[in-house]
Amino acid sequence: MRRVGFVLIAFLVAAPELRLQTSLFISGEDAGYVDSAACAGCHRTAYESYRRTAMGRSFYRPAPENTVEDYRRQNTVYHQPSGRYYTMYSRAGRYYQRRHQIGSDGREKNIVEKEIHYVLGSGGHSRTYLHKTEGGQLLELPIGWYAEKGGFWAMNPGYDRPDHMDFRRKIDRECFLCRGTGRLAASVCPRCNGHLWNDRSERDEITTPN
């Protein structure tokens, strides 16, 4: 009975550590990859330094604290080749991109609104906006933000044509090779410095960053 008690105490002491290790693994299609936070324990300086780079700030959810764009003024783009208007705006703390056309009666038609769930790009040069469908598919939205000339809205590359993909361009895992593992967690350390580990004895599989 005393032995069982010691085992139970040992488990309770180790439980927080076990929960921490479990929480650092990314689930889903990249199960086995560790989150970048797992690398911070041994490489805190490199981890914090990377977080301050443009690449380290290139994928995130839109929020007031990371917004540099103007969602209220000069936020509508008319795309003449396709005859469509696109408007970027925020409402109740959430961000959207809206499309419409003008009919022969002067009224708006073909209205589509998509919420912006993620931003791709630090904003040093440009930003692209992504919508996540109910099925989990990421879609690139047509309008991007460019930092030149004080910042302006314009069509994303590949969209400045009459038959562009509008709200149908799918984003696959290859788009995240430099910004993550293909998962929304954007676990960049494993992508560049190693694959996975199953326990602490396998840390030699993780390459120490220079």
KANOR-V373225 format. One record per residue. RES is the residue in one letter. SS is DSSP state (A for helix, B for strand, O for the rest). Layout:
[[RES | SS] [RES | SS]]
//
This chain:
[[M | O] [R | A] [R | A] [V | A] [G | A] [F | A] [V | A] [L | A] [I | A] [A | A] [F | A] [L | A] [V | A] [A | A] [A | A] [P | A] [E | A] [L | A] [R | A] [L | A] [Q | A] [T | A] [S | A] [L | O] [F | B] [I | O] [S | O] [G | A] [E | A] [D | A] [A | O] [G | O] [Y | B] [V | B] [D | O] [S | O] [A | A] [A | A] [C | A] [A | A] [G | O] [C | O] [H | O] [R | A] [T | A] [A | A] [Y | A] [E | A] [S | A] [Y | A] [R | A] [R | O] [T | O] [A | O] [M | A] [G | A] [R | A] [S | O] [F | B] [Y | B] [R | O] [P | O] [A | O] [P | A] [E | A] [N | A] [T | O] [V | O] [E | O] [D | O] [Y | O] [R | O] [R | O] [Q | O] [N | O] [T | B] [V | B] [Y | B] [H | B] [Q | O] [P | O] [S | O] [G | O] [R | B] [Y | B] [Y | B] [T | B] [M | B] [Y | B] [S | B] [R | B] [A | O] [G | O] [R | B] [Y | B] [Y | B] [Q | B] [R | B] [R | B] [H | B] [Q | B] [I | B] [G | O] [S | O] [D | O] [G | O] [R | O] [E | B] [K | B] [N | B] [I | B] [V | B] [E | B] [K | B] [E | B] [I | O] [H | O] [Y | B] [V | B] [L | B] [G | O] [S | O] [G | O] [G | O] [H | O] [S | B] [R | B] [T | B] [Y | B] [L | B] [H | B] [K | B] [T | O] [E | O] [G | O] [G | O] [Q | O] [L | B] [L | B] [E | B] [L | O] [P | O] [I | B] [G | B] [W | B] [Y | B] [A | O] [E | A] [K | A] [G | A] [G | O] [F | B] [W | B] [A | B] [M | B] [N | O] [P | O] [G | O] [Y | O] [D | O] [R | O] [P | O] [D | O] [H | O] [M | O] [D | O] [F | O] [R | O] [R | B] [K | B] [I | B] [D | O] [R | A] [E | A] [C | A] [F | A] [L | O] [C | O] [R | O] [G | O] [T | O] [G | O] [R | O] [L | O] [A | O] [A | O] [S | O] [V | A] [C | A] [P | A] [R | A] [C | A] [N | A] [G | O] [H | O] [L | B] [W | O] [N | O] [D | O] [R | A] [S | A] [E | A] [R | A] [D | A] [E | A] [I | O] [T | O] [T | O] [P | O] [N | O]]
//
